[in-house]
Amino acid sequence: MNNVAGMIDHTLLKPEATIDDVVDLINEAKELGTYSVCVSPSMLPLPDEVDLGDLKLCVVVGFPSGAVVSEIKAAESARAVAAGADEIDMVVNLGYVKEHDWDALEYDISVVRDAAPYAVLKVIIESAVLTDEEIVGACKAAKASGADFVKTSTGFHPAGGASTHAVRLMKQTVGEELEVKASGGIRDAATAKEMIAAGATRLGLSSSRAVIEGF
């Protein structure tokens, strides 16, 4: 856990965020040594004068509800990658999960995978609103669809964010083939340590400085 900064997607997804806020986010991420910055798709392409340095650029898709036509998510992903995104964090259609329509869910993920074949694809399942059975089903669909990560939460759902129970169950389901990103409500080092111990290898944080300093 010594290099926790290297596990962090330093995140700014407030709807009212401006490009100046994103520039500040990038500068802070470089100072802290985080793995990436995660921003909204409308922020791309970044201004020419912005230097990401070693940072990866992560962009959310179908955010935050996931209730977006799958082909629109695919187009959003393709545009983001063309504008410089290295990683795509897509929100699944939670209605498909609640209906246990796993074929529809796999399609929802697969079209994004096909639209951004070389990007790291993280699949947000909004675990706090799901039963254990639904968490397992969503993770299996992500695995079958060629995703690289499953991710707990957007951080915007009223049901809540990441839990150690969800992270542990997600990791047990995907095994070594996929990684787990814990996101939503992680604001201190103690919580971050619990998520890492449960199996998370990436953390989505807006409170990155506080967490890093806590370590």
Secondary structure, 3 states (H helix, E strand, C coil): CCCHHHHEEEECCCCCCCHHHHHHHHHHHHHHCCCEEEECHHHCCCCCCCCCCCCEEEEEECCCCCCCCHHHHHHHHHHHHHCCCCEEEEECCHHHHHHCCHHHHHHHHHHHHHHCCCCEEEEECCHHHCCHHHHHHHHHHHHHCCCCEEECCCCCCCCCCCCHHHHHHHHHHHCCCCEEEEECCCCCHHHHHHHHHHCCCEEEECCHHHHHHHC
